[in-house]
Amino acid sequence: MKGTNNLLAIYFLPPCYFSCKYAKDQTNGTVSIKKNTEKDHALIHQYVEALGAGEVDLAAMLLHPTFRAHGPEVGKSRDKKQELNYWRALHSLCKPLELKKPGLVSLQVKEGICEGDWMLGWGNYKLTLAKESHTLSGCYHLAAKTDGHRILEIQFWYEHNHSRI
């Protein structure tokens, strides 16, 4: 799984970075760095903090009714209810669960299937399996799409094989 997550990062993140770098010098690029992103960044940070603290009801308020989540397994997709149940179950298995605030880069994709405002983020996590007292830690990365008020979609990957969870 670690290899798959790293492979996703290799394929997804560099093209976005280089597209943004190129778009800075172009007046009509498809992807550009988004300005004035404090509100979007605060939304993502609040969501990550709520999930880390186990405040799933607060996290639910930050999600759009048509929210979709992708990951951490490749090819898995969840709606809002399934996503919140996933985090509730994870909190029941892991005491404590820590998610550090991600560093974020904001992009605006102007056309195509990924059209919209996106935040790419990287952070660290640490969780302890309650029954085994076994601690897992590593990095996570996410791509989140917002409408300015709520999270529409999130893609979330982490760098550890959590098949025991």
PAZAPA-4460 file (N, C-alpha, C; in steps of 0.05 Angstrom, whole numbers, plus 32768, in hexadecimal, padded with zeros to 4 digits):
% residues 165
    n_x    n_y    n_z   ca_x   ca_y   ca_z    c_x    c_y    c_z   seq   type   mol
   8011   7FE8   8000   8000   8000   8000   8011   8019   8000     1      M     A
   8028   8018   800F   8039   802F   8010   8043   8036   7FF4     2      K     A
   804A   8022   7FE5   8053   8027   7FCA   803E   8033   7FB8     3      G     A
   8025   802A   7FBC   800F   8035   7FAC   800A   8052   7FB3     4      T     A
   800B   8058   7FCD   8007   8074   7FD5   801D   8086   7FCB     5      N     A
   8035   807D   7FCC   804B   808D   7FC1   8049   8090   7FA3     6      N     A
   8040   807B   7F96   803C   807C   7F79   8026   8091   7F72     7      L     A
   8011   8092   7F82   7FFC   80A6   7F7E   8008   80C2   7F81     8      L     A
   8018   80C6   7F95   8024   80E0   7F9A   8037   80E8   7F83     9      A     A
   8046   80D4   7F79   8058   80DA   7F63   8048   80E2   7F4A    10      I     A
   8032   80D5   7F44   8022   80DB   7F2C   8011   80F3   7F2F    11      Y     A
   8006   80F9   7F47   7FF3   810E   7F4A   8000   8129   7F51    12      F     A
   8012   812A   7F64   801D   8143   7F6E   8030   8151   7F5B    13      L     A
   8044   8144   7F50   8057   8153   7F3E   8049   8160   7F26    14      P     A
   8037   8152   7F18   8029   8160   7F02   801B   8179   7F0B    15      P     A
   800E   8178   7F22   8000   8190   7F2C   8014   81A6   7F32    16      C     A
   802B   819F   7F3E   803F   81B3   7F44   804A   81C0   7F2B    17      Y     A
   8052   81AF   7F17   805D   81BA   7EFF   8048   81CA   7EEF    18      F     A
   802F   81C0   7EF0   801A   81CF   7EE2   8016   81EA   7EEE    19      S     A
   8017   81EB   7F09   8015   8205   7F17   802C   8217   7F11    20      C     A
   8044   820C   7F11   805C   821C   7F0B   805A   8227   7EEF    21      K     A
   8051   8217   7EDC   804E   8220   7EC1   8038   8236   7EBF    22      Y     A
   8022   8231   7ECE   800B   8243   7ECC   8011   825F   7ED8    23      A     A
   8025   8260   7EEA   802C   827A   7EF5   8035   828D   7EDF    24      K     A
   8042   8283   7ECA   804D   8293   7EB5   8039   8296   7E9E    25      D     A
   8022   8289   7E9F   800F   828A   7E89   7FF6   8299   7E92    26      Q     A
   7FE9   82A7   7E81   7FD1   82B5   7E88   7FB8   82A4   7E86    27      T     A
   7FB8   828E   7E78   7FA0   827E   7E75   7FA6   8260   7E79    28      N     A
   7FB6   825A   7E8D   7FBD   823E   7E93   7FA5   822F   7E9F    29      G     A
   7FA5   8215   7E9D   7F90   8204   7EA8   7F91   8203   7EC6    30      T     A
   7FA9   8202   7ED2   7FAD   8200   7EEE   7FBD   8218   7EF8    31      V     A
   7FB5   8224   7F0E   7FC4   823B   7F18   7FC3   823A   7F37    32      S     A
   7FD7   8247   7F43   7FD7   824A   7F60   7FC0   825D   7F67    33      I     A
   7FB0   8255   7F7A   7F99   8265   7F83   7FA2   8279   7F98    34      K     A
   7F99   8291   7F96   7FA0   82A6   7FA9   7F88   82A9   7FBD    35      K     A
   7F8D   82B7   7FD3   7F79   82BC   7FE8   7F6C   82A2   7FF1    36      N     A
   7F7C   8290   7FFC   7F73   8275   8003   7F6F   8271   8021    37      T     A
   7F70   8286   8031   7F6F   8283   804E   7F55   8274   8057    38      E     A
   7F3F   827A   804A   7F25   826D   8051   7F26   824F   804B    39      K     A
   7F30   8248   8033   7F32   822C   802B   7F45   821D   803D    40      D     A
   7F5C   8229   8043   7F70   821C   8055   7F64   8218   8071    41      H     A
   7F56   822C   807B   7F49   8229   8095   7F35   8213   8095    42      A     A
   7F26   8210   8080   7F12   81FA   807D   7F20   81DF   807F    43      L     A
   7F35   81DB   8070   7F43   81C1   8070   7F50   81BC   808B    44      I     A
   7F5D   81D1   8097   7F69   81CD   80B1   7F54   81C6   80C6    45      H     A
   7F3D   81D3   80C6   7F27   81CE   80D9   7F1E   81B1   80D5    46      Q     A
   7F1B   81A8   80BD   7F13   818C   80B7   7F27   8178   80C2    47      Y     A
   7F40   817C   80BD   7F55   816A   80C7   7F56   816A   80E5    48      V     A
   7F54   8181   80F1   7F54   8183   810F   7F3C   8174   811A    49      E     A
   7F24   8177   810E   7F0C   816A   8118   7F10   814C   8116    50      A     A
   7F1A   8142   8100   7F1E   8125   80FD   7F33   811B   8111    51      L     A
   7F48   8129   8115   7F5D   8121   8128   7F52   8120   8144    52      G     A
   7F40   8132   814B   7F35   8134   8166   7F1D   8121   816A    53      A     A
   7F15   8114   8155   7EFD   8103   8157   7EE3   8111   8156    54      G     A
   7EE3   812A   814F   7ECB   813B   814D   7EBE   8137   8132    55      E     A
   7EB3   8120   812D   7EA8   8118   8113   7E90   8129   810C    56      V     A
   7E80   8131   811F   7E68   8142   8119   7E71   815E   810F    57      D     A
   7E87   8169   811A   7E91   8182   8110   7E9C   817E   80F4    58      L     A
   7EAB   8168   80EF   7EB5   8163   80D4   7E9E   8160   80C0    59      A     A
   7E88   8154   80C9   7E70   8151   80B7   7E66   816C   80AD    60      A     A
   7E66   8180   80BF   7E5C   819B   80B7   7E6D   81A8   80A2    61      M     A
   7E86   819F   809F   7E98   81AB   808C   7E97   819E   8070    62      L     A
   7E88   8188   806F   7E86   8179   8056   7E6C   8180   8047    63      L     A
   7E6E   8183   802D   7E57   8188   801B   7E45   816F   801B    64      H     A
   7E2B   8172   8018   7E19   815B   8017   7E20   8146   8002    65      P     A
   7E2C   814F   7FEC   7E33   813C   7FD6   7E51   8134   7FD8    66      T     A
   7E5D   8137   7FEF   7E79   8131   7FF4   7E81   8115   7FEB    67      F     A
   7E99   8113   7FE0   7EA5   80F9   7FD8   7EC1   80F8   7FE4    68      R     A
   7EC8   80E0   7FEF   7EE3   80DC   7FF9   7EF0   80C5   7FE9    69      A     A
   7F09   80C7   7FE3   7F18   80B3   7FD5   7F31   80AC   7FE5    70      H     A
   7F37   8093   7FE8   7F4F   808A   7FF7   7F47   8083   8013    71      G     A
   7F58   8078   8023   7F75   8075   801E   7F7B   805D   800B    72      P     A
   7F68   804B   8007   7F6D   8035   7FF4   7F66   803F   7FD8    73      E     A
   7F77   8037   7FC5   7F73   803E   7FA9   7F58   8032   7F9F    74      V     A
   7F48   8042   7F92   7F2F   8039   7F87   7F18   8039   7F9A    75      G     A
   7F1C   8040   7FB3   7F07   8042   7FC7   7EFB   805E   7FC7    76      K     A
   7EE1   8060   7FC8   7ED3   807A   7FC9   7EBD   8078   7FDE    77      S     A
   7EB8   808E   7FED   7EA3   808E   8001   7E93   80A8   7FFF    78      R     A
   7E7A   80A6   8006   7E69   80BE   8008   7E6D   80CA   8024    79      D     A
   7E5E   80DF   802A   7E62   80ED   8043   7E5D   80DB   805C    80      K     A
   7E47   80CD   805B   7E40   80BB   8072   7E56   80A5   8076    81      K     A
   7E5E   8099   8060   7E73   8084   8062   7E8D   808F   806C    82      Q     A
   7E94   80A7   8063   7EAD   80B4   806C   7EAD   80B9   808A    83      E     A
   7E96   80C4   8094   7E95   80CA   80B1   7E95   80B0   80C1    84      L     A
   7E88   809B   80B7   7E89   8081   80C5   7EA5   8076   80C5    85      N     A
   7EB4   807A   80B0   7ED0   8071   80AE   7EE0   807E   80C5    86      Y     A
   7EDD   8098   80C9   7EED   80A6   80DD   7EE3   809F   80F9    87      W     A
   7EC9   809A   80FD   7EBF   8091   8117   7ECC   8076   811E    88      R     A
   7ECC   8064   810B   7ED7   8049   810F   7EF5   804B   8115    89      A     A
   7F03   805C   8107   7F20   805F   810B   7F25   8069   8127    90      L     A
   7F15   807C   8131   7F18   8086   814C   7F12   8071   8161    91      H     A
   7F00   805F   815B   7EF9   804A   816F   7F10   8036   8170    92      S     A
   7F20   8033   815B   7F36   8020   815B   7F50   802C   8164    93      L     A
   7F53   8047   8162   7F6D   8054   8167   7F6A   8069   817C    94      C     A
   7F7A   8066   8191   7F7A   8079   81A7   7F98   8080   81AC    95      K     A
   7FA2   8097   81A9   7F96   80AD   819B   7F9B   80AD   817D    96      P     A
   7F8E   80BF   816F   7F93   80C3   8152   7F9B   80E0   814F    97      L     A
   7FB3   80E5   8145   7FBC   8100   8141   7FC0   8106   8123    98      E     A
   7FB5   811B   811A   7FB9   8125   80FF   7FC4   8141   8101    99      L     A
   7FDC   8145   80F8   7FE8   8160   80F8   7FDC   8170   80E1   100      K     A
   7FDA   818B   80E6   7FD0   819C   80D1   7FE1   8199   80B8   101      K     A
   7FD4   8196   80A1   7FE4   8193   8088   7FEF   81AE   807E   102      P     A
   8006   81AD   8071   800F   81C4   8062   7FFF   81C4   8048   103      G     A
   7FF5   81DA   803F   7FE3   81DA   8028   7FEC   81EC   8012   104      L     A
   7FE7   81E4   7FF9   7FEB   81F3   7FE1   7FD0   81F4   7FD3   105      V     A
   7FC7   820B   7FCA   7FAD   820E   7FBE   7FB0   8211   7F9F   106      S     A
   7F9F   8203   7F91   7F9F   8204   7F74   7F83   820A   7F6A   107      L     A
   7F82   8216   7F53   7F69   8219   7F45   7F6B   820C   7F2A   108      Q     A
   7F5B   81F7   7F26   7F5A   81E8   7F0D   7F43   81F4   7EFD   109      V     A
   7F49   81FE   7EE5   7F35   820D   7ED6   7F25   81FD   7EC2   110      K     A
   7F2C   81E4   7EBD   7F1D   81D3   7EAA   7F24   81B6   7EAF   111      E     A
   7F13   81A5   7EA4   7F17   8188   7EA6   7F08   817C   7EBD   112      G     A
   7F0D   8162   7EC2   7EFE   8153   7ED6   7F06   815C   7EF2   113      I     A
   7F1C   8169   7EF6   7F25   8172   7F10   7F20   8190   7F14   114      C     A
   7F0F   819B   7F04   7F09   81B8   7F05   7F00   81C0   7F22   115      E     A
   7F0B   81D6   7F2B   7F03   81E0   7F46   7F1B   81EA   7F56   116      G     A
   7F16   81F1   7F6F   7F2A   81FA   7F81   7F34   81E2   7F92   117      D     A
   7F4D   81DD   7F91   7F59   81C6   7F9F   7F6F   81CF   7FB2   118      W     A
   7F71   81C1   7FC8   7F87   81C4   7FDB   7F96   81AA   7FDB   119      M     A
   7FB0   81AB   7FD7   7FC2   8194   7FDA   7FCF   8197   7FF5   120      L     A
   7FCF   8182   8005   7FDA   8184   8020   7FEB   816C   8028   121      G     A
   7FFE   8171   803A   8010   815C   8045   8012   8160   8063   122      W     A
   8010   814B   8072   8012   814C   808F   801B   8132   809B   123      G     A
   801C   8131   80B5   8024   8119   80C3   800D   810F   80D4   124      N     A
   800D   80F5   80D9   7FF9   80E8   80EA   8007   80D5   80FD   125      Y     A
   7FF9   80CF   8113   8002   80BB   8127   7FE9   80AF   8133   126      K     A
   7FE8   8095   8133   7FD1   8088   8140   7FDB   806F   814F   127      L     A
   7FCC   8069   8164   7FD3   8052   8175   7FBB   8040   8175   128      T     A
   7FBF   8027   816D   7FAA   8013   816D   7FA3   800D   818A   129      L     A
   7F8B   8012   8192   7F83   8010   81AF   7F87   7FF4   81BA   130      A     A
   7F80   7FDF   81AC   7F82   7FC4   81B7   7F9F   7FBB   81B9   131      K     A
   7FB0   7FC2   81A6   7FCB   7FB8   81A4   7FE0   7FCB   81AF   132      E     A
   7FD8   7FE4   81B4   7FEB   7FF9   81BC   8002   7FFB   81A8   133      S     A
   7FFC   7FF7   818E   8010   7FF8   8179   800C   8013   816B   134      H     A
   8022   8023   816A   8020   803E   815E   8029   803D   8141   135      T     A
   801A   804A   8130   8020   804E   8114   8022   806C   810E   136      L     A
   8036   8073   80FE   8039   8090   80F7   8044   8092   80DB   137      S     A
   8041   80A9   80D0   804C   80AE   80B5   8041   80C8   80AA   138      G     A
   8042   80CA   8090   8038   80E2   8083   801E   80DC   8074   139      C     A
   800E   80F1   8071   7FF6   80EF   8061   7FF6   8105   804D   140      Y     A
   7FE8   8101   8037   7FE5   8117   8024   7FC8   8116   801B   141      H     A
   7FBE   812E   8014   7FA2   8130   800C   7F9F   8144   7FF6   142      L     A
   7F8A   8141   7FE7   7F81   8155   7FD3   7F64   815A   7FD9   143      A     A
   7F5D   8172   7FDF   7F41   8179   7FE7   7F36   818E   7FD5   144      A     A
   7F1D   818A   7FCC   7F0F   819D   7FBA   7EFA   81AA   7FCB   145      K     A
   7EF8   81C5   7FC9   7EE4   81D4   7FD9   7ED4   81E5   7FC6   146      T     A
   7EBD   81EE   7FD1   7EAD   8202   7FC3   7EAF   821D   7FD1   147      D     A
   7EC2   8220   7FE2   7EC5   8239   7FF1   7EB9   8238   800D   148      G     A
   7EA6   8226   8011   7E98   8224   802A   7E99   8208   8037   149      H     A
   7E9A   81F4   8026   7E9B   81D8   802F   7EAD   81C8   801D   150      R     A
   7EB4   81B0   8027   7EC6   819E   8018   7EB4   818D   8006   151      I     A
   7EBA   818D   7FEC   7EAA   817D   7FD9   7EB6   8161   7FD6   152      L     A
   7ED0   815F   7FD6   7EDE   8146   7FD0   7EF9   8146   7FDE   153      E     A
   7F01   812F   7FE7   7F1C   812D   7FF2   7F28   8112   7FEA   154      I     A
   7F41   8114   7FE3   7F51   80FC   7FDE   7F66   80FB   7FF3   155      Q     A
   7F68   80E4   8001   7F79   80E2   8019   7F8A   80C9   8018   156      F     A
   7FA4   80CC   801A   7FB6   80B5   801A   7FC9   80B7   8032   157      W     A
   7FD2   80A0   803D   7FE7   80A1   8051   7FFB   808B   804B   158      Y     A
   8012   808D   8056   8029   807D   804E   802E   8064   805F   159      E     A
   8019   8057   8068   801E   803F   8078   8009   802B   8071   160      H     A
   8010   8012   8074   7FFD   7FFC   806F   7FEC   7FF8   8088   161      N     A
   7FD4   8001   8088   7FC2   7FFF   809F   7FAE   7FE8   809C   162      H     A
   7FB8   7FD2   8091   7FA5   7FBB   808C   7F9B   7FB0   80A6   163      S     A
   7FA8   7FB6   80BD   7F9F   7FAB   80D7   7F88   7FBC   80E2   164      R     A
   7F83   7FD4   80D6   7F6E   7FE5   80E1   7F54   7FDF   80D4   165      I     A
***
